[in-house]
């Protein structure tokens, strides 16, 4: 469909709310759902069905189409990807398929990273982290692999911030920053700045993994080729980086070194 035709379709749908026009918009943007589902699937266990992810994502696409305002200074694709991803993640959370033991291990590692960074004033080494946890380095790597296999491997699944008592996914504060509330926009700007500072302070290889995965949109396998390591090692680096970032953003202790 030509750009002009798509714009006309949006304008007509906004004017009439015709279900037939909505269905045409769903068909036009359906490839976005497959794209998002495909990226999320790379970090999920094999038993999670790709078709289920697509069906969850379609709910997000429909919601995005119904809520999108063409007059806002945000491309629909950017807005929709956020909503599609959020819809998939919400459905997976509702299924609660991550074992409690793995959740507990992830929290332990995150908390330990925060404690060590606060005490050392820098990112702890793998040796220091493993020692504090009472693990060998091999056991630490195995734990990171377990977490990565049962995690969505997405920053927005792991990062939440408290806003007025509600838990808000940071993906919403990063990508949908044109809301009408100036106070809300200010808070989102501060959150984005905090995220940027936290990423900048990561060890170099972890920072590179985060940058290539979330900003350059390379797959874990492609990042492995860039770094000259296996895909499983990239997955471990990614998981460790996300837990480190979550620890830094969790509260004052993780950020004390910057003050």
Secondary structure, DSSP 8 states (H G I E B T S, - for coil): --HHHHHHHHHHHHHH--HHHHHHHHHHHHHHHHHHHHHHHTTS-TTS-HHHHHHHHHHHHHHHHHH--TTSSS-HHHHHHHHHHHHHHHHHHHHT-S-HHHHHHHHHHHHHHHHHHHHHSS---HHHHHHHHT--HHHHHHHHHHHHHHS---HHHH-EEEETTEEEEHHHHHH----S-HHHHHHHHHHHHHHHHHHHTS-HHHHHHHIIIIIS---HHHHHHHHTS-HHHHHHHHHHHHHHHHHHHSSHHHHGGG-
